[in-house]
Amino acid sequence: MTTTSAASRQGGTVLVTGGAGFIGCAISAALVEAFDRVVVVDNLHPQIHANGQRPDELAAGAELIIGDVAQAKTWDTVLAGLTPDVVIHLAAETGTAQSLNESTRHAHVNVVGTTQMLDGLSRHGKLPRRIVLSSSRAVYGEGAWTRTDGTVLYPGQRTSATLDAQQWDFTDARPLPMKAANTFPAPVSVYGGTKLAQEHIIQAWAKSFGVETVILRLQNVYGPGQSLINPYTGIMSLFCRMAMGQKSIPLYEDGEVRRDFILIDDVASAIVAGALSPTVQDQPMDIGSGEFQTIGTAAELIAKHYQAPAPHVTGQYRQGDVRHAWADVSDAQRVLGWTPRYNLAQGIDILANWIDAQPDVQPA
Ligand SMILES: NC(=O)c1ccc[n+]([C@@H]2O[C@H](COP(=O)([O-])OP(=O)(O)OC[C@H]3O[C@@H](n4cnc5c(N)ncnc54)[C@H](O)[C@@H]3O)[C@@H](O)[C@H]2O)c1
């Protein structure tokens, strides 16, 4: 995975929770280059790791400790043998729709997993210099919109009644890009609520102990290495597998839902920059391509790649999904010296070529 441009030799120890997952594997090679020691703590969750084995994509130089971040004893084991200079906290339950019906599991891993980590660090007197958190655009919910007269509104959560009536958009308003400095968080999923809680808990704790924080609110990440089996995440890999089977991709709502799709390479370079940057800021930073595309456009590009039938609109919807989301990435560019490099067409080719090369991939 391409992350070395942002990496520079730093030395010391980096501890990565959830580091055997999609993003963790993508940053692992650059971290091995930048730090003396890279330690990953991950429970190899069966929804992501079907065979329960260390993933091949995790850089050979990274040590893997199998453990649950939500258990105090994991932290006693992990911290007995190391003092982290930087912690990158990725471990999480990530299913937006799933989180509605499994809210306790999401809260347990995402919230209690974070507090157990912080308690472990203070219990062992092993305060890192910096904690980097992979937060999510889910903290914004529907975000801020603007009326025709230029005033800003927060439209709140779409109800089942409006969605059943196929009233997808908020009337007489248009969405604004998400930027932590000027968009209030207002999650519309349990997952989003737990990611916002992670941010607040880490910031409060870190301020008290003089630890730096880098909070990165990621938009929709896709690319090589993403799960081909997790049914709850990864719309782009699902679309690829549908098109591979010559199916017409079904589009929810009217196909005009906007997302900011960011290739994993660009996310990896942002997180590595977050770990290494000489400058940080307390305010969360937004990480995306900085542009929106409709889901329909993404599906058409994928269908074209596989010469599959054109996508079709179904009018279905999914609870917890927001209508539009994209990021203003100027803070991350300014503070971390990071910039996204791939557009959607390039990224889809990279993803599809990777999927096509996977030995066991099944059309969906
Ligand atoms: N991928 C995206 O589109 C995206 C977008 C926004 C934010 N994020 C955030 O980025 C982080 C990483 O996401 P990802 O896409 O790599 O997800 P992933 O599911 O591929 O990786 C998460 C890893 O955490 C591990 N894990 C889960 N529960 C654990 C526990 N209790 N103890 C220890 N390890 C545990 C899993 O085994 C997995 O390896 C998450 O915090 C997620 O909220 C991801």
The ligand as a MOL file (V3000), in Angstrom:
LIG
                    3D

  0  0  0     0  0            999 V3000
M  V30 BEGIN CTAB
M  V30 COUNTS 44 48 0 0 0
M  V30 BEGIN ATOM
M  V30 1 N -13.6080 1.9530 6.3180 0
M  V30 2 C -14.3210 3.0780 6.3700 0
M  V30 3 O -15.0160 3.4500 5.3940 0
M  V30 4 C -14.2750 3.9510 7.5920 0
M  V30 5 C -14.9080 5.2050 7.5430 0
M  V30 6 C -14.8950 5.9960 8.6880 0
M  V30 7 C -14.2580 5.5590 9.8310 0
M  V30 8 N -13.6750 4.3400 9.8560 0 CHG=1
M  V30 9 C -13.0550 3.9130 11.1090 0
M  V30 10 O -11.7640 3.4000 10.8570 0
M  V30 11 C -11.4650 2.3420 11.7690 0
M  V30 12 C -10.9780 1.1200 11.0440 0
M  V30 13 O -11.9110 0.7610 10.0690 0
M  V30 14 P -11.6390 -0.4060 9.0240 0
M  V30 15 O -12.3640 -0.0290 7.7840 0
M  V30 16 O -10.2030 -0.7430 8.9840 0 CHG=-1
M  V30 17 O -12.4750 -1.5610 9.7280 0
M  V30 18 P -12.1490 -3.1320 9.8210 0
M  V30 19 O -13.4120 -3.7460 10.3220 0
M  V30 20 O -11.5460 -3.6540 8.5800 0
M  V30 21 O -11.0280 -3.1820 10.9570 0
M  V30 22 C -11.3250 -3.0810 12.3160 0
M  V30 23 C -10.4000 -4.0240 13.0370 0
M  V30 24 O -10.7200 -3.9360 14.4240 0
M  V30 25 C -10.7320 -5.2440 14.9510 0
M  V30 26 N -11.6120 -5.2700 16.1050 0
M  V30 27 C -12.9690 -5.1940 16.1350 0
M  V30 28 N -13.4070 -5.2840 17.3900 0
M  V30 29 C -12.2980 -5.3990 18.1810 0
M  V30 30 C -12.0910 -5.5520 19.5730 0
M  V30 31 N -13.1380 -5.6110 20.4310 0
M  V30 32 N -10.8240 -5.6710 20.0330 0
M  V30 33 C -9.7740 -5.6370 19.1860 0
M  V30 34 N -9.9070 -5.5100 17.8590 0
M  V30 35 C -11.1540 -5.3900 17.3610 0
M  V30 36 C -11.2150 -6.1440 13.8290 0
M  V30 37 O -10.7980 -7.4940 13.9940 0
M  V30 38 C -10.5630 -5.4790 12.6190 0
M  V30 39 O -9.3270 -6.0740 12.3240 0
M  V30 40 C -12.7240 2.1420 12.6100 0
M  V30 41 O -12.5500 2.8260 13.8280 0
M  V30 42 C -13.8180 2.8060 11.8150 0
M  V30 43 O -14.8340 3.3150 12.6630 0
M  V30 44 C -13.6670 3.5250 8.7640 0
M  V30 END ATOM
M  V30 BEGIN BOND
M  V30 1 1 1 2
M  V30 2 2 2 3
M  V30 3 1 2 4
M  V30 4 1 4 5
M  V30 5 2 4 44
M  V30 6 2 5 6
M  V30 7 1 6 7
M  V30 8 2 7 8
M  V30 9 1 8 9
M  V30 10 1 8 44
M  V30 11 1 9 10
M  V30 12 1 9 42
M  V30 13 1 10 11
M  V30 14 1 11 12
M  V30 15 1 11 40
M  V30 16 1 12 13
M  V30 17 1 13 14
M  V30 18 2 14 15
M  V30 19 1 14 16
M  V30 20 1 14 17
M  V30 21 1 17 18
M  V30 22 2 18 19
M  V30 23 1 18 20
M  V30 24 1 18 21
M  V30 25 1 21 22
M  V30 26 1 22 23
M  V30 27 1 23 24
M  V30 28 1 23 38
M  V30 29 1 24 25
M  V30 30 1 25 26
M  V30 31 1 25 36
M  V30 32 1 26 27
M  V30 33 1 26 35
M  V30 34 2 27 28
M  V30 35 1 28 29
M  V30 36 1 29 30
M  V30 37 2 29 35
M  V30 38 1 30 31
M  V30 39 2 30 32
M  V30 40 1 32 33
M  V30 41 2 33 34
M  V30 42 1 34 35
M  V30 43 1 36 37
M  V30 44 1 36 38
M  V30 45 1 38 39
M  V30 46 1 40 41
M  V30 47 1 40 42
M  V30 48 1 42 43
M  V30 END BOND
M  V30 END CTAB
M  END
